[in-house]
């Protein structure tokens, strides 16, 4: 780790750099349209856009807007993700793909930046662990495996799961 050609940065600067790198890596998706499952989960989902659906009803529906007790339901239960979709639609005055993509990009930046203190904890026995943690967080931020979670709006469920897990791990 001592041989890594990386500057020693403060935690705030390093987190900001990781966030900016993560956002920059996926900013090209901000202008994309809805793709694949996005149409079914957003455009055809009454829980996202219908104002006559109460918040409590969302907790009785699956991810696709069907009654969770129905035999036709996929039993895919992600009400918090649907609530963020609904908030996105409300704030953007409709189903504007750009607002959904920008939200996913920002969530990816936050998740990537959260990996910095997590990697610092995991590498705590190593000398110069802050450089190794910084490099690991940067690699996570730009890893192409995250493309589906960031570029596809339904991938927000993965981003939110990661966010909740990392916060739980960190505060434990």
Buried (B, 14 or more C-beta within 10 A) or exposed (E): BEEEEBEEBEEEEBBBBBBBBBBEBBEEBBEBEBBEBBBBBBEEBBBBBEEEBEEEBBBEBBBBBBEBEEEEBEEEBBBBBBBBBBEBBEEBEEBEBEBBBBBBBBBBBBBBBBBBBBBBEBBEEBEBBBBBBBBBBBEBBBEEEBEEBBBBBBBBBBBBBBBEEBBEEEEE
